[in-house]
Amino acid sequence: MNALSKFLLSSSLLIAPAVSIAQSTKQQEVINAVEKVYNEELQEDARNYNAYFRRAHLYYGQNQYLRALSDIDNAIKYTPADDRDLLSQEYALRANIYIMTDRKEEALADLDKALEMDPASYPLLYQKANILFELGDYAKAKENFQRLGRLNSRSLESLIGLARIAVKENNLGLANEYVDEAVAFYPAESEAYLRRASVRQLMGNNTGAVDDMILAIAVDKNSSKAVAELVNMSNKDYNAVIVGLSNAISQAPNVGIYYYLRAMIAQAHYHYAAALSDYNTIIEKKLYNYHGIDAKMAECYYALCDYPSALDKINVALGLAPSAAYYVISSKIYLAMGNTDMAKLYAERALSSAPDTQSVLSQMALCAIADNDFKLASDRLGELIINYPNDPINYIIRGWVIADKLNQKSDATGFLTRCTALDYDETDYRSYLGFALNLLGQNDKATEWIDNIVASQGATDIDGRINYLAAALYSHLGDFDKAFDCMRLSLERGYANLYDWKQYDIANLSVAPLRSDSRFNDLLKSYDYLFK
């Protein structure tokens, strides 16, 4: 999960609260009990096709596709040939399993079998048309989308499907006619606008797609799907999203959701001053009364190194709704201010509320490092690795602590080597592979890695984060010229996390080596508008 997705999920204003651990445990108990019933039925009768079918559904819902496939194969094998309704459902389920396991040809064959028994099934026709489209068989896909239209003259799926095909056939005028007709049929349905947005993205019309996403929110302010689509678009075309939201605000200046979305997206892309402006507008206009806004403002002030303002805001949030997340923010602020005792106090409060949460354990480790209790820091990082074994940052920081602070070089090598073996695409900057290689002393490989990252991803770095990390790694590799080139690019793209630039100093993940060079302060000064 990337940073923006985490940010979105943290917003209780827009996304329903996560299922509690107790609820999840209860649901799993129910699932286990149901599975036990099916197991007992199959022990009594190994040819019980209904039990196989129901258990396959259960496994499918749990993403256990291989087990679901085994059961549905048996269900189809034992179902009587004259039970056409059940067979149609079984083939449809197996088609879905094939889709989820990226076996589209097999899925298509099973959908055809299901349709033989239920030729007027709208869902089956829709699935078949989509698979044909994904396979590039546009002529047959068009036939099936047209069949949907004959089954329902106001079929949204038919019109959007035909529009997508028109785009592939480079008939953009016809594509626009189809999507406009779809919206005309359903002007009060957010889904119609989201479908049109998807076609406009396919056409390369990001501005039009953003407008449709905002229209989807306008007709349904509770549409988490519309919000998620807008957030995803901001990762591809940040400017189009900000311009679209700004246009919406100019037309509806008292609609709080637009300010909130613009602030949230700006903050997630490190544009803290812009985010604060919108959060303040929400408060001044009394558009929302939500403690989360104070917490978000605290995070922004923290990133801009305005710690007194950050404390004021997080204390308001804590006064209204104490939570582990807010305690972590408080701890970070106090740690940045050099008040390790208070930082530890709030981190411990967070730990008592949410003992296994990644952000909490990470903050506990950082407090221990600041307190020079490196054994405790290593233990906390060990807990993080157990609970979150695929996060390379945990291995890098623990390897650094063990090697540089506890002087256990061989143990550190083991953790850092495990980091290099994680199931990450090494061409993805989020693998942090070069940082691990640098700590292992393999600087030639680390340089090659970061050179490739900059060459392949630096140009598409929409908010400066990639170039910030490149500046950090180059600085620890001793190549200050490249580091400052990346620093300039990062600031140019708007990376306004002043705390990262001026204070953060953990392992080799920061730009700390650059801070003693006169070019560092000169660059920050030339981009000081980012931090105001």
GIURQUI-V595277 format. One record per residue. N is the residue number from 0. RES is the residue in one small letter. PSI is psi in degrees with one decimal (none if undefined). D_CENTER is the distance of its C-alpha to the mean C-alpha in Angstrom with 1 decimal. Layout:
<<N RES PSI D_CENTER> <N RES PSI D_CENTER>>
//
This chain:
<<0 m 129.6 4.1> <1 n 175.2 4.4> <2 a -40.1 6.6> <3 l -38.1 6.0> <4 s -42.2 3.3> <5 k -40.3 6.0> <6 f -45.0 8.5> <7 l -45.3 8.2> <8 l -23.2 8.6> <9 s -9.7 11.4> <10 s 102.8 13.3> <11 s -12.4 15.9> <12 l -29.9 17.4> <13 l -26.8 14.9> <14 i 138.3 13.4> <15 a 148.6 15.9> <16 p 147.1 16.4> <17 a 151.9 15.1> <18 v 133.6 17.9> <19 s 159.6 20.2> <20 i -39.1 21.2> <21 a -42.6 24.6> <22 q -42.7 23.5> <23 s -41.6 21.4> <24 t -41.8 24.5> <25 k -42.6 26.7> <26 q -41.3 24.8> <27 q -35.4 25.0> <28 e -40.6 28.7> <29 v -45.5 29.2> <30 i -44.1 27.5> <31 n -39.4 29.8> <32 a -42.2 32.8> <33 v -43.8 32.2> <34 e -38.5 31.8> <35 k -39.3 35.0> <36 v -46.8 36.9> <37 y -40.3 35.9> <38 n -42.1 36.9> <39 e -38.7 40.2> <40 e -39.1 40.9> <41 l -25.6 40.4> <42 q -34.6 42.6> <43 e -35.1 45.3> <44 d 102.9 44.8> <45 a -5.4 43.0> <46 r 18.8 43.2> <47 n 91.1 41.6> <48 y -31.7 39.4> <49 n -40.5 38.1> <50 a -41.4 36.9> <51 y -43.6 35.2> <52 f -46.2 33.5> <53 r -37.9 32.3> <54 r -34.6 31.1> <55 a -42.0 29.3> <56 h -42.2 27.5> <57 l -48.3 26.6> <58 y -39.1 25.3> <59 y -42.6 23.3> <60 g -19.6 21.6> <61 q 10.5 20.7> <62 n 24.0 19.3> <63 q 75.5 22.6> <64 y -35.1 23.4> <65 l -41.5 26.3> <66 r -39.1 28.1> <67 a -40.7 27.5> <68 l -41.5 29.0> <69 s -43.7 32.0> <70 d -41.2 32.7> <71 i -30.3 32.5> <72 d -43.5 34.7> <73 n -37.7 37.3> <74 a -46.8 36.9> <75 i -38.1 37.7> <76 k -38.9 40.5> <77 y -9.7 42.3> <78 t 131.7 41.8> <79 p 143.6 45.1> <80 a -24.9 45.3> <81 d -3.8 46.5> <82 d 70.8 43.5> <83 r -33.8 41.7> <84 d -46.3 39.4> <85 l -41.1 37.9> <86 l -38.4 37.8> <87 s -42.9 35.9> <88 q -37.2 33.3> <89 e -46.2 33.3> <90 y -36.7 32.9> <91 a -41.4 30.1> <92 l -42.2 28.2> <93 r -34.9 28.9> <94 a -42.0 27.7> <95 n -38.4 24.3> <96 i -43.2 24.3> <97 y -37.8 25.1> <98 i -44.4 22.4> <99 m -20.8 19.7> <100 t 17.8 21.5> <101 d 47.6 21.7> <102 r 72.5 25.5> <103 k -36.9 25.9> <104 e -44.4 29.7> <105 e -38.9 30.4> <106 a -42.5 28.3> <107 l -41.8 30.4> <108 a -40.5 33.6> <109 d -34.4 32.7> <110 l -37.1 31.8> <111 d -41.7 35.2> <112 k -41.5 36.9> <113 a -39.0 35.3> <114 l -25.5 36.4> <115 e -34.6 39.9> <116 m -18.7 40.2> <117 d 70.3 38.3> <118 p -18.2 38.7> <119 a 16.1 37.8> <120 s 114.4 34.5> <121 y -47.8 32.1> <122 p -39.9 28.8> <123 l -41.4 30.3> <124 l -40.1 31.3> <125 y -44.1 27.9> <126 q -43.7 26.3> <127 k -43.9 29.0> <128 a -41.8 28.7> <129 n -40.3 25.0> <130 i -41.8 25.6> <131 l -39.1 28.6> <132 f -46.1 26.5> <133 e -30.2 23.9> <134 l -4.6 27.0> <135 g 10.6 28.5> <136 d 76.1 31.4> <137 y -31.4 31.4> <138 a -48.0 35.0> <139 k -35.4 34.5> <140 a -42.7 31.2> <141 k -42.7 33.1> <142 e -43.3 35.8> <143 n -35.2 33.5> <144 f -35.5 31.7> <145 q -35.4 35.2> <146 r -37.9 36.2> <147 l -41.3 33.5> <148 g -33.3 35.1> <149 r -30.5 38.4> <150 l -31.2 37.2> <151 n 109.2 35.7> <152 s -15.6 37.0> <153 r 33.7 34.2> <154 s 114.4 31.4> <155 l -40.3 28.1> <156 e -39.7 26.9> <157 s -49.5 30.0> <158 l -43.0 29.8> <159 i -39.8 26.2> <160 g -44.3 26.9> <161 l -33.7 30.1> <162 a -42.0 28.4> <163 r -40.0 25.9> <164 i -40.4 28.9> <165 a -37.8 30.8> <166 v -45.0 28.2> <167 k -30.1 28.5> <168 e 7.0 32.2> <169 n 30.1 31.9> <170 n 75.2 33.5> <171 l -31.7 31.3> <172 g -45.5 34.0> <173 l -39.2 34.0> <174 a -43.7 30.2> <175 n -38.2 30.3> <176 e -43.5 33.2> <177 y -48.5 31.3> <178 v -34.1 28.1> <179 d -36.2 30.4> <180 e -38.9 32.5> <181 a -45.4 29.5> <182 v -36.3 28.7> <183 a -34.6 32.4> <184 f -36.0 32.6> <185 y 62.8 29.7> <186 p -16.0 29.6> <187 a 11.0 28.5> <188 e 121.8 25.6> <189 s -32.0 22.0> <190 e -35.0 21.3> <191 a -42.7 24.0> <192 y -37.1 22.4> <193 l -37.1 19.0> <194 r -42.0 20.9> <195 r -36.4 22.9> <196 a -40.3 19.8> <197 s -38.3 18.7> <198 v -40.5 22.2> <199 r -35.2 22.4> <200 q -40.9 19.3> <201 l -30.8 21.2> <202 m -7.3 24.2> <203 g 12.5 22.5> <204 n 75.2 23.1> <205 n -35.5 19.9> <206 t -46.7 22.0> <207 g -37.3 23.2> <208 a -43.6 19.8> <209 v -43.3 18.6> <210 d -40.7 21.9> <211 d -38.0 21.4> <212 m -39.8 18.0> <213 i -37.7 19.8> <214 l -37.0 22.8> <215 a -39.5 20.7> <216 i -36.6 19.7> <217 a -39.4 23.4> <218 v -17.5 24.8> <219 d 90.1 22.4> <220 k -11.1 21.0> <221 n 11.3 19.4> <222 s 93.8 17.4> <223 s -29.0 13.8> <224 k -42.6 13.3> <225 a -41.7 14.7> <226 v -45.1 12.7> <227 a -39.9 9.4> <228 e -41.6 11.3> <229 l -41.8 12.4> <230 v -43.2 9.3> <231 n -39.6 8.2> <232 m -35.5 11.8> <233 s -24.1 11.8> <234 n -19.2 9.9> <235 k -41.0 12.9> <236 d 79.2 15.7> <237 y -44.9 15.3> <238 n -39.9 19.1> <239 a -39.1 19.3> <240 v -44.9 17.0> <241 i -42.0 18.9> <242 v -42.6 22.2> <243 g -44.8 21.5> <244 l -36.5 20.7> <245 s -39.5 23.7> <246 n -41.2 25.9> <247 a -40.0 24.9> <248 i -38.4 25.8> <249 s -29.7 29.1> <250 q -26.7 30.0> <251 a 75.3 28.9> <252 p -6.7 29.2> <253 n 17.9 29.1> <254 v 105.5 26.0> <255 g -33.1 23.8> <256 i -33.1 20.5> <257 y -42.5 20.7> <258 y -42.7 21.3> <259 y -45.4 18.5> <260 l -42.9 15.9> <261 r -40.1 17.4> <262 a -46.4 17.5> <263 m -44.4 14.0> <264 i -40.2 12.8> <265 a -44.5 15.6> <266 q -43.0 14.9> <267 a -20.8 11.3> <268 h 22.4 13.1> <269 y 18.9 15.9> <270 h 76.0 18.4> <271 y -38.0 19.7> <272 a -42.6 23.1> <273 a -40.7 22.0> <274 a -44.6 19.7> <275 l -38.0 22.7> <276 s -44.6 24.9> <277 d -40.0 23.0> <278 y -41.5 22.6> <279 n -38.6 26.3> <280 t -41.9 27.2> <281 i -43.4 25.6> <282 i -45.8 27.7> <283 e -38.8 30.8> <284 k -3.7 30.8> <285 k 44.6 29.9> <286 l -29.8 27.3> <287 y 154.0 25.4> <288 n 89.6 26.5> <289 y 120.1 23.4> <290 h -25.4 23.3> <291 g -28.8 19.6> <292 i -40.2 20.6> <293 d -39.2 23.0> <294 a -41.2 20.4> <295 k -39.9 18.1> <296 m -37.8 21.3> <297 a -42.4 22.2> <298 e -40.4 19.1> <299 c -47.7 20.0> <300 y -38.7 23.6> <301 y -46.2 22.8> <302 a -27.5 21.0> <303 l 7.9 24.1> <304 c 21.8 26.4> <305 d 80.1 28.0> <306 y -36.9 28.3> <307 p -43.7 30.9> <308 s -37.6 28.9> <309 a -44.0 25.8> <310 l -42.2 28.0> <311 d -45.7 29.5> <312 k -41.0 26.3> <313 i -29.1 24.8> <314 n -35.0 28.2> <315 v -46.9 28.2> <316 a -43.5 24.9> <317 l -35.0 26.3> <318 g -30.9 29.5> <319 l -35.5 27.9> <320 a 83.3 25.4> <321 p 135.5 25.4> <322 s 160.8 22.3> <323 a -40.4 21.0> <324 a -40.6 18.2> <325 y -36.1 21.0> <326 y -38.6 23.3> <327 v -43.4 20.9> <328 i -44.9 20.7> <329 s -44.6 24.6> <330 s -41.8 24.9> <331 k -42.3 23.0> <332 i -47.7 25.3> <333 y -36.8 28.4> <334 l -40.9 27.6> <335 a -29.9 27.2> <336 m -5.4 30.5> <337 g 9.1 32.1> <338 n 82.6 32.8> <339 t -36.3 31.8> <340 d -46.9 33.7> <341 m -36.1 31.8> <342 a -43.2 28.5> <343 k -40.4 29.4> <344 l -47.8 30.6> <345 y -32.0 27.4> <346 a -38.4 25.4> <347 e -36.0 27.8> <348 r -40.1 27.4> <349 a -40.3 23.7> <350 l -38.5 24.5> <351 s -25.6 27.0> <352 s -35.4 24.5> <353 a 78.4 21.6> <354 p -23.4 23.1> <355 d 12.5 20.4> <356 t 138.5 17.4> <357 q -46.8 15.8> <358 s -33.8 16.1> <359 v -49.6 19.6> <360 l -38.4 20.8> <361 s -42.9 19.6> <362 q -36.7 21.4> <363 m -40.8 24.4> <364 a -42.2 24.6> <365 l -36.5 24.5> <366 c -40.8 27.2> <367 a -38.2 29.2> <368 i -45.8 29.0> <369 a -28.9 30.2> <370 d 5.0 33.0> <371 n 22.1 34.0> <372 d 78.9 33.6> <373 f -25.4 32.0> <374 k -45.3 32.9> <375 l -40.0 30.9> <376 a -44.3 28.0> <377 s -39.0 28.2> <378 d -43.9 28.3> <379 r -42.7 25.3> <380 l -31.6 23.3> <381 g -41.4 24.8> <382 e -41.7 23.5> <383 l -42.6 20.0> <384 i -37.6 20.5> <385 i -45.3 21.9> <386 n -30.0 19.1> <387 y 71.1 16.2> <388 p -8.9 18.0> <389 n 10.2 15.3> <390 d 110.6 14.5> <391 p -27.2 16.9> <392 i -40.1 17.3> <393 n -40.8 19.1> <394 y -42.1 21.6> <395 i -47.7 22.2> <396 i -40.3 23.1> <397 r -40.0 25.1> <398 g -41.7 26.9> <399 w -45.3 27.8> <400 v -46.5 29.1> <401 i -39.8 31.1> <402 a -51.7 32.6> <403 d -29.0 33.2> <404 k -33.4 33.8> <405 l -5.7 35.2> <406 n 41.0 36.8> <407 q 76.4 35.8> <408 k -42.9 35.1> <409 s -40.0 35.2> <410 d -41.0 32.8> <411 a -40.8 30.4> <412 t -38.3 30.8> <413 g -44.6 29.8> <414 f -41.5 26.4> <415 l -34.2 25.7> <416 t -37.5 26.7> <417 r -36.1 24.4> <418 c -40.4 21.5> <419 t -14.9 22.7> <420 a 5.2 22.8> <421 l 156.7 19.2> <422 d 66.5 17.7> <423 y 149.2 15.9> <424 d 115.5 16.8> <425 e -13.2 19.0> <426 t -1.2 18.7> <427 d 126.9 15.1> <428 y -26.1 15.4> <429 r -3.6 12.8> <430 s -21.5 15.5> <431 y 25.2 17.7> <432 l -43.3 20.6> <433 g -33.9 23.0> <434 f -41.1 22.8> <435 a -42.2 23.9> <436 l -38.1 26.5> <437 n -44.2 27.9> <438 l -25.4 28.4> <439 l -3.5 30.1> <440 g 9.3 32.4> <441 q 67.5 31.4> <442 n -31.1 31.2> <443 d -43.5 32.1> <444 k -37.8 29.2> <445 a -41.6 26.8> <446 t -43.3 28.3> <447 e -40.9 27.9> <448 w -49.9 24.2> <449 i -31.4 23.4> <450 d -43.0 25.9> <451 n -38.6 24.0> <452 i -47.2 20.6> <453 v -41.7 22.3> <454 a -37.1 24.1> <455 s -28.9 21.3> <456 q -13.5 18.4> <457 g -37.0 20.3> <458 a -23.8 21.3> <459 t 15.6 17.8> <460 d 91.8 16.7> <461 i -21.2 16.0> <462 d 6.7 15.9> <463 g -3.7 17.9> <464 r -42.0 15.6> <465 i -44.5 16.6> <466 n -29.6 20.2> <467 y -48.1 20.1> <468 l -36.6 19.3> <469 a -42.1 22.0> <470 a -40.6 24.4> <471 a -50.5 23.9> <472 l -43.6 24.6> <473 y -36.8 27.4> <474 s -37.7 29.0> <475 h -19.4 29.2> <476 l -6.8 30.5> <477 g 5.7 33.2> <478 d 81.4 32.5> <479 f -32.0 32.6> <480 d -47.4 33.2> <481 k -37.7 30.0> <482 a -44.6 28.2> <483 f -31.2 29.6> <484 d -43.9 28.9> <485 c -35.8 25.2> <486 m -44.9 25.5> <487 r -44.4 27.1> <488 l -39.3 24.4> <489 s -46.9 21.7> <490 l -37.8 23.7> <491 e -34.6 24.5> <492 r -4.1 20.9> <493 g 17.0 20.7> <494 y 99.1 19.3> <495 a 25.2 21.0> <496 n 90.2 20.1> <497 l -32.1 23.8> <498 y -44.8 23.4> <499 d -43.4 21.8> <500 w -41.3 24.6> <501 k -24.7 27.4> <502 q -37.3 26.9> <503 y 131.8 24.1> <504 d 72.0 26.1> <505 i 129.4 24.7> <506 a -135.5 25.5> <507 n 27.3 25.2> <508 l 5.3 21.8> <509 s 172.9 23.5> <510 v 23.1 25.9> <511 a -42.5 28.7> <512 p -23.8 31.3> <513 l -18.8 31.2> <514 r -21.4 32.1> <515 s -3.2 35.8> <516 d 135.8 36.1> <517 s -26.1 37.5> <518 r -26.2 35.0> <519 f -56.5 32.2> <520 n -33.4 33.5> <521 d -42.7 34.9> <522 l -45.6 31.4> <523 l -40.1 29.9> <524 k -37.5 32.9> <525 s -17.5 32.6> <526 y 27.4 29.0> <527 d -17.6 29.8> <528 y -21.7 29.0> <529 l -26.0 25.3> <530 f 6.6 26.0> <531 k none 28.3>>
//
